[in-house]
Amino acid sequence: MVNDFIVIGSGIGGLSCAALLARYGFKVTVCESHSLAGGAAHGFERGGFIFDSGPSLYSGLSYSPSLNPLKQVLDILEESLPCVTYDTWGCCLPEGDFKTSVGADQFCEVLRQLRGETAVIQWRQLQAVMKPLGRAAVAIPPASFRFDSNALFTMGRFLPNALFQGSHLFKLTGSFSAIADTVISDPFIRNWLDLLCFLLSGLPAKATSAAEMAFMFADWYRPGVMLDYPLGGSGALVKALVRGLEKFGGQIRYSSHVKEIVVENKRAVGVSLSTGEIIHAKEGVISNASIWDTLKLIPPHAVASKWRNKREKTPACESFLHLHLGIDGTNLPQDLACHYIVVNDWSKGVKAPQNVVLVSIPSLLDSTLAPPGKQTIHVYTPGNEPYSLWDGMKRGSLAYQQQKQQRAAVMWQALERIIPDIRSRCEITLMGTPLTHERFLRRMKGSYGPAIAAGKELFPGPKTPLSGLWCCGDSTFPGIGLPAVAASGMMVANTFASVSQQLKMLQKII
Ligand SMILES: Cc1cc2nc3c(=O)[nH]c(=O)nc-3n(C[C@H](O)[C@H](O)[C@H](O)COP(=O)(O)OP(=O)(O)OC[C@H]3O[C@@H](n4cnc5c(N)ncnc54)[C@H](O)[C@@H]3O)c2cc1C
């Protein structure tokens, strides 16, 4: 096959981009380093247990039309992704353990009990402030974006609505705390908002973009809302995208590590694999690798060192610790939730190492993820494990094993708050460190992604100074998270489609 495009990496950003390019009629090959697709969102199986390597919190996947760009990509590909819905998750906070739900009202009940009526009034005020911002955040759908002058035609019909949002549109470019601080003084709500921001962007409220939180408020705190979990786990989502890619003639090559981007006449014209094979692309190369990993693939003099140095200095979020457990599910505590957030000490800040732990038990929602009578558990410290603690350690060494045990203790303790006899139930125990993250996800220092503070800088766009080389994924606008990376892939693919193709696609999903 003569390729129009090579996509480096099969993360959700790369797969979304590649599948849409194929849908638009281009010949596309995805080169993936690993034997599995999905990057940070891949699923894997051990001993009959099916694990999510990363994401497990989804919304907007179970209905159409949806505002979630990932669902929009699936709709354009006409790929179905059956989901289970739920609305409640558990919190183990310094204030105590409780359940909370998405939706307009339940969190007010939590606040009333924990903090009293003043806190409820402040939360209602915040909801009122966020309402018009939510409308502004969705005024121009990401599916209408493209990175050429034709954007006037595809975004044009949404501009009157966007202009109607007035100053709210501009507020979206600033930090969320600049908005929240105008109505919230209650310390618990401030901590809570910091936590939500950290889980969304890897950064606290003062560095998280108002747009991201406006989108979240519009989605999570509306009446009747439910969260989704794909049947089959994150692996099912990845399979749906790969099916969509292949259905439209695209292909994915596994265990195909790209060593370098091939440049001829100052233009990216293909890639060379670590096997020595060269694959050409007529239209261009799109890198889904992180910005730091993409820079390593660009030959030394192909881009100006000023640009390279600037992008190399992009600040990075920290990494992760993971426990993937397959457990005996006999006589588990009643009313277990699928997800828990554990915070040990607010005063340390949500970013502090070992302070926040997430627990996910997806087999409670989808029993096919574990053998009969068993449960599948994923525990992780989200983007708060310093890579520096692990840098230079030899995997398999005694020191590495000892450090793993020591650093994992916080995850076991968090889990014991939920399932007190967890240690005696484990049939499979897998632990991942920042080194695992770095190796399996091919991400510099196992980072969660760029730590770009809102209000100071925007996430960079997908263009690079090297003609024919584009980027998509969490190092590019709009940033980290599945909806965002799907949007980034969609915007790049749109840029190469004709205006009429894109308008037809927009009609289908909006
Ligand atoms: C533990 C965890 C939990 C998360 N939870 C959520 C959540 O609940 N909800 C949510 O929305 N988001 C969540 N996220 C964030 C979300 O998963 C990521 O932002 C997103 O998956 C990143 O996708 P991506 O396409 O940018 O890149 P990646 O997933 O990093 O994919 C990049 C791909 O490129 C490949 N690659 C790199 N270099 C090369 C090369 N040289 N040659 C060939 N291939 C290469 C890699 O192997 C990889 O497959 C979570 C992330 C983690 C780690």
The ligand as an ORCA input file, in Angstrom:
! r2SCAN-3c Opt
* xyz 0 1
  C      -3.369      5.702     35.129
  C      -4.073      6.666     34.232
  C      -5.420      6.946     34.438
  C      -6.087      7.822     33.603
  N      -7.424      8.037     33.806
  C      -8.131      8.762     32.914
  C      -9.548      8.815     32.981
  O     -10.154      8.180     33.867
  N     -10.223      9.545     32.049
  C      -9.556     10.211     31.038
  O     -10.205     10.852     30.202
  N      -8.202     10.177     30.944
  C      -7.482      9.452     31.838
  N      -6.115      9.360     31.722
  C      -5.417     10.131     30.685
  C      -5.501      9.469     29.299
  O      -5.395      8.081     29.428
  C      -4.371      9.993     28.421
  O      -4.386     11.409     28.398
  C      -4.483      9.500     26.986
  O      -4.759      8.108     26.930
  C      -3.196      9.808     26.232
  O      -3.376      9.423     24.892
  P      -2.372      9.852     23.748
  O      -2.978      9.402     22.456
  O      -1.997     11.277     23.844
  O      -0.974      9.109     24.016
  P      -0.508      7.696     24.539
  O      -1.596      6.944     25.144
  O       0.717      7.939     25.342
  O      -0.084      6.921     23.203
  C       1.110      7.157     22.519
  C       1.458      5.875     21.772
  O       2.614      6.123     20.974
  C       3.448      4.975     21.018
  N       4.796      5.393     20.661
  C       5.578      6.323     21.298
  N       6.766      6.448     20.674
  C       6.716      5.605     19.617
  C       7.652      5.299     18.577
  N       8.850      5.885     18.499
  N       7.292      4.384     17.630
  C       6.068      3.787     17.673
  N       5.159      4.036     18.648
  C       5.489      4.935     19.597
  C       3.327      4.486     22.452
  O       3.715      3.142     22.578
  C       1.830      4.707     22.690
  O       1.078      3.580     22.312
  C      -5.396      8.474     32.548
  C      -4.048      8.209     32.326
  C      -3.387      7.301     33.149
  C      -1.943      6.996     32.874
*
